[in-house]
């Protein structure tokens, strides 16, 4: 499933991330395929625990539908786009409740990405132990669109791309966990 360039920046919280580029290893990344690979796992033999599409408060309601959002993003895709999406993954300790883990990631994404930065996000929750295919910590992927959404139009690229999105979001995630714990 490697379709992105991992950010190896050291951070004090258990997260991962990187940039999902418009083209990776000579192959064009399509938004629907990038998201689909994280929702349907193991060649379609299992699916994620849960997923949800989040859009900024002033975005048009019709874009709450993932297919419509992705279609619009691809329609407005720039030629030779370098940065398609940002991947930010937050990991949890085993033993917590799935709904609380999902809500922590979802509420962070809503407040810090949708409201503050006007970025759509797809939250995808994985519980590796349930699928029986892999060991690993429960985690949520935040698939963050690289361009700001204004009403129904994708405009400028997020300033997160000018730095290490992983480092910036890791610091915000750590502060978020302190507030909600």
Backbone as CSV, one residue per row, in Angstrom:
resi,resn,N_x,N_y,N_z,CA_x,CA_y,CA_z,C_x,C_y,C_z
1,UNK,0.814,-1.193,0.000,0.000,0.000,0.000,0.859,1.259,0.000
2,UNK,2.129,1.152,-0.180,2.978,2.333,-0.152,2.683,3.196,-1.377
3,UNK,2.120,4.364,-1.117,1.778,5.297,-2.185,2.149,6.717,-1.793
4,UNK,3.045,6.843,-0.808,3.398,8.167,-0.314,4.846,8.204,0.160
5,UNK,5.329,9.429,0.349,6.674,9.643,0.862,6.579,9.892,2.361
6,UNK,7.093,8.958,3.150,7.011,9.063,4.607,7.892,10.199,5.112
7,UNK,7.398,10.886,6.115,8.141,11.934,6.798,8.796,11.272,8.007
8,UNK,10.110,11.249,8.059,10.857,10.576,9.129,11.217,11.504,10.290
9,UNK,10.621,12.691,10.335,10.869,13.630,11.425,10.537,12.968,12.756
10,UNK,11.458,13.084,13.724,11.235,12.532,15.062,10.297,13.455,15.836
11,UNK,9.255,12.861,16.421,8.289,13.607,17.224,8.035,12.841,18.524
12,UNK,7.568,13.530,19.583,7.409,12.866,20.882,6.109,12.082,21.074
13,UNK,5.257,11.991,20.065,4.015,11.229,20.176,4.006,10.118,19.130
14,UNK,3.137,9.128,19.343,3.087,7.964,18.461,2.219,8.248,17.237
15,UNK,2.838,8.851,16.232,2.156,9.193,14.991,3.063,8.837,13.813
16,UNK,2.483,8.844,12.645,3.245,8.673,11.405,2.632,9.614,10.384
17,UNK,3.320,9.801,9.299,2.744,10.665,8.285,3.669,10.887,7.116
18,UNK,3.158,11.641,6.176,3.924,11.968,4.996,3.041,12.619,3.952
19,UNK,3.628,12.833,2.802,2.933,13.460,1.690,2.549,12.389,0.669
20,UNK,1.288,12.384,0.290,0.827,11.535,-0.807,0.944,12.399,-2.060
21,UNK,1.906,12.054,-2.873,2.212,12.876,-4.044,1.279,12.554,-5.200
22,UNK,1.187,13.487,-6.132,0.366,13.277,-7.321,0.853,12.101,-8.153
23,UNK,2.144,11.867,-8.107,2.738,10.713,-8.787,3.743,10.081,-7.837
24,UNK,3.687,8.758,-7.706,4.594,8.052,-6.804,5.150,6.832,-7.520
25,UNK,6.465,6.721,-7.561,7.146,5.612,-8.243,6.660,5.440,-9.682
26,UNK,6.499,6.560,-10.388,6.125,6.511,-11.793,4.652,6.244,-12.068
27,UNK,3.838,6.167,-11.023,2.413,5.898,-11.197,1.598,7.071,-10.652
28,UNK,0.583,7.500,-11.399,-0.274,8.591,-10.958,-1.143,8.106,-9.797
29,UNK,-1.155,8.877,-8.726,-2.034,8.602,-7.594,-3.371,9.274,-7.856
30,UNK,-4.425,8.485,-7.858,-5.783,9.040,-7.960,-6.375,9.082,-6.562
31,UNK,-7.064,10.149,-6.272,-7.614,10.367,-4.936,-8.517,9.216,-4.490
32,UNK,-9.392,8.741,-5.373,-10.302,7.651,-4.990,-9.541,6.369,-4.658
33,UNK,-8.462,6.109,-5.377,-7.676,4.902,-5.111,-6.885,5.025,-3.808
34,UNK,-6.329,6.204,-3.548,-5.585,6.444,-2.316,-6.489,6.188,-1.107
35,UNK,-7.681,6.752,-1.141,-8.624,6.577,-0.034,-9.125,5.132,0.010
36,UNK,-9.468,4.593,-1.149,-9.989,3.231,-1.232,-9.046,2.183,-0.678
37,UNK,-7.733,2.386,-0.878,-6.750,1.421,-0.359,-6.757,1.369,1.160
38,UNK,-7.181,2.426,1.799,-7.203,2.447,3.259,-8.552,2.017,3.825
39,UNK,-9.587,2.118,3.019,-10.911,1.662,3.467,-11.069,0.159,3.245
40,UNK,-10.703,-0.326,2.079,-10.770,-1.769,1.787,-9.360,-2.342,1.848
41,UNK,-9.174,-3.318,2.704,-7.836,-3.858,2.972,-7.696,-5.279,2.444
42,UNK,-6.465,-5.706,2.346,-6.146,-7.097,2.004,-6.857,-7.538,0.725
43,UNK,-6.663,-6.742,-0.329,-7.273,-7.031,-1.638,-8.786,-7.210,-1.544
44,UNK,-9.410,-6.393,-0.712,-10.869,-6.419,-0.604,-11.429,-7.477,0.321
45,UNK,-10.572,-8.196,1.029,-11.061,-9.255,1.924,-11.533,-8.726,3.274
46,UNK,-11.171,-7.504,3.612,-11.680,-6.899,4.849,-11.729,-5.384,4.668
47,UNK,-12.479,-4.761,5.537,-12.597,-3.308,5.449,-12.144,-2.676,6.758
48,UNK,-12.003,-1.380,6.724,-11.611,-0.660,7.920,-12.712,-0.792,8.983
49,UNK,-12.373,-0.448,10.193,-13.345,-0.490,11.282,-14.448,0.535,11.050
50,UNK,-14.046,1.740,10.619,-15.000,2.841,10.465,-14.331,3.929,9.639
51,UNK,-15.130,4.712,8.913,-14.584,5.874,8.208,-15.641,6.958,8.132
52,UNK,-15.163,8.185,8.008,-16.076,9.319,7.905,-15.417,10.435,7.107
53,UNK,-16.230,11.117,6.317,-15.773,12.248,5.526,-16.147,13.528,6.258
54,UNK,-15.165,14.406,6.452,-15.374,15.681,7.121,-15.049,16.810,6.152
55,UNK,-15.890,17.822,6.123,-15.637,18.982,5.267,-15.704,20.253,6.103
56,UNK,-15.058,21.324,5.649,-15.107,22.592,6.389,-16.542,23.096,6.546
57,UNK,-16.805,23.875,7.588,-18.167,24.326,7.876,-18.836,25.099,6.744
58,UNK,-18.077,25.849,5.971,-18.678,26.648,4.909,-18.637,25.971,3.541
59,UNK,-18.264,24.702,3.512,-18.303,23.947,2.249,-19.742,23.541,1.956
60,UNK,-20.051,23.378,0.696,-21.404,22.998,0.315,-21.725,21.590,0.821
61,UNK,-22.940,21.403,1.301,-23.356,20.137,1.909,-23.212,18.940,0.979
62,UNK,-23.395,19.141,-0.311,-23.329,17.996,-1.231,-21.957,17.321,-1.205
63,UNK,-20.929,18.041,-0.752,-19.594,17.452,-0.729,-19.339,16.603,0.511
64,UNK,-20.338,16.429,1.368,-20.210,15.476,2.487,-20.166,14.051,1.958
65,UNK,-20.693,13.844,0.762,-20.636,12.537,0.118,-19.226,12.330,-0.423
66,UNK,-18.571,11.269,0.019,-17.178,11.032,-0.348,-16.978,10.969,-1.855
67,UNK,-17.861,10.272,-2.563,-17.703,10.168,-4.020,-17.775,11.539,-4.687
68,UNK,-18.697,12.371,-4.231,-18.826,13.713,-4.821,-17.614,14.578,-4.489
69,UNK,-17.129,14.461,-3.260,-15.958,15.236,-2.845,-14.742,14.861,-3.692
70,UNK,-14.521,13.570,-3.836,-13.373,13.089,-4.606,-13.507,13.489,-6.075
71,UNK,-14.702,13.359,-6.620,-14.927,13.752,-8.022,-14.600,15.229,-8.224
72,UNK,-15.061,16.061,-7.299,-14.803,17.502,-7.401,-13.304,17.796,-7.297
73,UNK,-12.629,17.126,-6.371,-11.183,17.322,-6.190,-10.428,16.943,-7.463
74,UNK,-10.791,15.820,-8.047,-10.127,15.378,-9.272,-10.461,16.302,-10.452
75,UNK,-11.701,16.801,-10.513,-12.066,17.745,-11.581,-11.219,19.010,-11.506
76,UNK,-10.873,19.416,-10.292,-10.104,20.645,-10.108,-8.618,20.376,-9.854
77,UNK,-8.213,19.166,-10.144,-6.806,18.794,-9.973,-5.948,19.598,-10.940
78,UNK,-4.859,20.079,-10.432,-3.950,20.854,-11.263,-3.059,19.913,-12.079
79,UNK,-2.687,20.306,-13.291,-1.782,19.464,-14.087,-0.454,19.299,-13.340
80,UNK,0.068,18.102,-13.367,1.354,17.798,-12.723,1.395,18.178,-11.244
81,UNK,0.285,17.978,-10.564,0.221,18.315,-9.140,1.268,17.509,-8.382
82,UNK,2.024,18.192,-7.533,3.073,17.523,-6.767,2.513,16.910,-5.485
83,UNK,1.704,17.668,-4.745,1.176,17.222,-3.461,-0.328,17.013,-3.558
84,UNK,-0.744,15.759,-3.468,-2.165,15.422,-3.591,-2.870,15.472,-2.237
85,UNK,-2.286,14.792,-1.264,-2.884,14.716,0.068,-1.776,14.629,1.111
86,UNK,-2.175,14.838,2.361,-1.282,14.625,3.505,-1.832,13.432,4.271
87,UNK,-0.970,12.509,4.631,-1.363,11.381,5.464,-0.830,11.631,6.872
88,UNK,-1.717,11.604,7.855,-1.322,11.742,9.256,-2.024,10.628,10.019
89,UNK,-1.241,9.776,10.646,-1.772,8.608,11.349,-1.511,8.745,12.843
90,UNK,-2.580,8.625,13.630,-2.450,8.660,15.085,-2.681,7.247,15.611
91,UNK,-1.812,6.833,16.523,-1.893,5.477,17.074,-2.350,5.530,18.527
92,UNK,-3.018,4.449,18.922,-3.566,4.348,20.273,-3.040,3.094,20.946
93,UNK,-3.040,3.102,22.273,-2.677,1.913,23.032,-3.802,0.896,22.913
94,UNK,-3.462,-0.358,22.910,-4.474,-1.418,22.892,-5.288,-1.337,24.178
95,UNK,-6.562,-1.690,24.082,-7.399,-1.739,25.268,-8.383,-0.605,25.404
96,UNK,-8.233,0.442,24.614,-9.212,1.521,24.664,-10.450,1.147,23.855
97,UNK,-11.496,1.915,24.008,-12.700,1.634,23.224,-12.558,2.221,21.828
98,UNK,-13.052,1.491,20.856,-12.927,1.905,19.460,-13.614,3.249,19.220
99,UNK,-14.806,3.418,19.785,-15.534,4.664,19.529,-14.829,5.871,20.131
100,UNK,-14.203,5.713,21.288,-13.483,6.835,21.911,-12.234,7.185,21.091
101,UNK,-11.543,6.171,20.588,-10.372,6.421,19.744,-10.778,7.151,18.467
102,UNK,-11.836,6.668,17.840,-12.295,7.306,16.607,-12.703,8.748,16.876
103,UNK,-13.433,8.967,17.958,-13.904,10.320,18.260,-12.754,11.263,18.572
104,UNK,-11.713,10.778,19.235,-10.549,11.635,19.495,-9.924,12.088,18.177
105,UNK,-9.727,11.161,17.250,-9.148,11.509,15.947,-10.102,12.386,15.145
106,UNK,-11.375,12.040,15.164,-12.365,12.794,14.400,-12.492,14.229,14.899
107,UNK,-12.590,14.411,16.220,-12.758,15.759,16.762,-11.516,16.610,16.517
108,UNK,-10.334,15.999,16.585,-9.097,16.706,16.244,-9.131,17.149,14.776
109,UNK,-9.480,16.240,13.896,-9.525,16.551,12.464,-10.531,17.663,12.182
110,UNK,-11.689,17.579,12.805,-12.720,18.594,12.586,-12.219,19.980,13.025
111,UNK,-11.722,20.071,14.261,-11.328,21.373,14.812,-10.074,21.936,14.153
112,UNK,-9.027,21.113,14.076,-7.723,21.620,13.641,-7.557,21.682,12.125
113,UNK,-8.262,20.825,11.402,-8.080,20.780,9.949,-9.258,21.398,9.202
114,UNK,-10.464,20.958,9.507,-11.640,21.485,8.792,-11.952,22.928,9.175
115,UNK,-12.075,23.190,10.475,-12.477,24.517,10.918,-11.327,25.520,10.783
116,UNK,-10.168,25.194,11.358,-9.055,26.155,11.345,-8.404,26.323,9.977
117,UNK,-8.320,25.220,9.201,-7.546,25.282,7.955,-8.368,25.114,6.683
118,UNK,-9.653,24.867,6.814,-10.559,24.694,5.660,-10.156,23.509,4.778
119,UNK,-9.713,22.437,5.401,-9.275,21.256,4.659,-10.251,20.098,4.870
120,UNK,-10.715,19.463,3.807,-11.498,18.230,3.959,-10.591,17.102,4.449
121,UNK,-11.181,16.183,5.179,-10.432,15.064,5.739,-11.296,13.810,5.678
122,UNK,-10.667,12.694,5.358,-11.323,11.398,5.492,-10.621,10.683,6.646
123,UNK,-11.392,10.347,7.672,-10.862,9.642,8.838,-11.135,8.158,8.625
124,UNK,-10.079,7.342,8.686,-10.206,5.903,8.477,-9.608,5.194,9.690
125,UNK,-10.432,4.417,10.384,-9.993,3.717,11.585,-9.654,2.265,11.266
126,UNK,-8.497,1.832,11.746,-8.077,0.435,11.602,-7.883,-0.187,12.989
127,UNK,-8.370,-1.382,13.129,-8.163,-2.191,14.329,-7.497,-3.480,13.859
128,UNK,-6.166,-3.480,13.716,-5.471,-4.617,13.104,-5.806,-5.976,13.703
129,UNK,-5.983,-6.058,14.997,-6.280,-7.343,15.619,-7.598,-7.942,15.173
130,UNK,-8.574,-7.110,14.830,-9.878,-7.610,14.419,-9.850,-8.254,13.037
131,UNK,-8.992,-7.749,12.166,-8.977,-8.282,10.803,-8.337,-9.664,10.750
132,UNK,-7.518,-9.959,11.746,-6.855,-11.258,11.755,-5.687,-11.342,10.790
133,UNK,-5.421,-10.269,10.059,-4.348,-10.276,9.069,-3.063,-9.652,9.577
134,UNK,-3.160,-8.858,10.629,-1.967,-8.136,11.055,-2.016,-7.849,12.542
135,UNK,-0.848,-7.740,13.095,-0.713,-7.271,14.463,-0.433,-5.781,14.373
136,UNK,-0.656,-5.082,15.422,-0.351,-3.665,15.427,-1.315,-2.909,16.307
137,UNK,-0.957,-1.666,16.540,-1.769,-0.812,17.393,-3.003,-0.325,16.647
138,UNK,-4.085,-0.117,17.382,-5.240,0.543,16.775,-4.792,1.938,16.331
139,UNK,-5.315,2.386,15.198,-4.910,3.693,14.684,-5.977,4.277,13.764
140,UNK,-5.865,5.572,13.558,-6.729,6.276,12.614,-5.848,7.032,11.629
141,UNK,-6.142,6.841,10.362,-5.487,7.626,9.319,-6.335,8.866,9.065
142,UNK,-5.700,10.011,9.011,-6.355,11.229,8.578,-5.825,11.505,7.178
143,UNK,-6.686,11.340,6.195,-6.329,11.618,4.804,-6.781,13.039,4.516
144,UNK,-5.826,13.935,4.471,-6.088,15.368,4.431,-5.872,15.869,3.000
145,UNK,-6.882,16.486,2.449,-6.761,17.049,1.107,-5.757,18.209,1.165
146,UNK,-4.915,18.336,0.172,-3.822,19.309,0.198,-4.264,20.731,-0.135
147,UNK,-5.471,20.885,-0.661,-5.953,22.209,-1.047,-7.159,22.598,-0.208
148,UNK,-7.248,23.883,0.127,-8.355,24.398,0.921,-9.649,24.353,0.115
149,UNK,-10.731,24.032,0.806,-12.050,23.959,0.183,-12.873,25.171,0.598
150,UNK,-13.255,25.979,-0.382,-14.079,27.162,-0.177,-15.376,26.953,-0.943
151,UNK,-16.476,26.768,-0.230,-17.781,26.468,-0.802,-17.699,25.163,-1.589
152,UNK,-17.561,25.228,-2.909,-17.428,23.995,-3.698,-16.153,24.005,-4.541
153,UNK,-15.238,24.901,-4.210,-14.007,25.026,-5.002,-12.763,24.785,-4.167
154,UNK,-11.848,24.028,-4.738,-10.556,23.808,-4.116,-9.625,24.913,-4.597
155,UNK,-9.115,25.685,-3.651,-8.277,26.825,-4.006,-6.826,26.543,-3.631
156,UNK,-6.204,27.405,-2.863,-4.777,27.297,-2.592,-4.380,26.071,-1.786
157,UNK,-3.108,25.722,-1.917,-2.548,24.622,-1.138,-2.386,25.063,0.311
158,UNK,-2.552,24.129,1.220,-2.417,24.415,2.636,-0.984,24.828,2.987
159,UNK,-0.830,25.803,3.865,0.505,26.177,4.340,1.225,25.039,5.072
160,UNK,0.497,24.004,5.488,1.152,22.842,6.114,2.233,22.252,5.218
161,UNK,2.070,22.388,3.917,3.022,21.793,2.975,4.356,22.538,2.933
162,UNK,4.415,23.720,3.534,5.653,24.506,3.528,6.620,24.072,4.618
163,UNK,6.153,23.209,5.516,6.983,22.724,6.618,6.878,21.205,6.642
164,UNK,7.052,20.629,7.795,6.803,19.205,7.988,5.398,19.072,8.562
165,UNK,4.419,18.656,7.737,3.065,18.498,8.280,3.033,17.556,9.481
166,UNK,3.862,16.524,9.449,3.889,15.571,10.558,4.306,16.266,11.856
167,UNK,5.343,17.082,11.819,5.814,17.756,13.030,4.778,18.740,13.561
168,UNK,4.191,19.530,12.678,3.185,20.509,13.087,1.973,19.805,13.688
169,UNK,1.465,18.799,12.974,0.269,18.100,13.447,0.545,17.260,14.689
170,UNK,1.757,16.710,14.811,2.106,15.943,16.012,2.054,16.833,17.251
171,UNK,2.576,18.056,17.143,2.534,18.985,18.280,1.083,19.341,18.615
172,UNK,0.279,19.568,17.591,-1.132,19.895,17.827,-1.893,18.697,18.398
173,UNK,-1.567,17.483,17.930,-2.201,16.271,18.438,-1.854,16.072,19.919
174,UNK,-0.586,16.282,20.287,-0.173,16.134,21.686,-0.946,17.113,22.578
175,UNK,-1.067,18.350,22.125,-1.818,19.353,22.888,-3.298,18.981,22.961
176,UNK,-3.825,18.434,21.863,-5.235,18.016,21.816,-5.490,16.906,22.843
177,UNK,-4.602,15.946,22.884,-4.766,14.836,23.830,-4.729,15.332,25.272
178,UNK,-3.897,16.337,25.546,-3.854,16.909,26.890,-5.183,17.572,27.246
179,UNK,-5.850,18.162,26.265,-7.125,18.842,26.512,-8.268,17.863,26.716
180,UNK,-8.275,16.779,25.957,-9.417,15.854,26.004,-9.248,14.719,27.015
181,UNK,-8.058,14.567,27.548,-7.813,13.464,28.496,-8.322,13.775,29.879
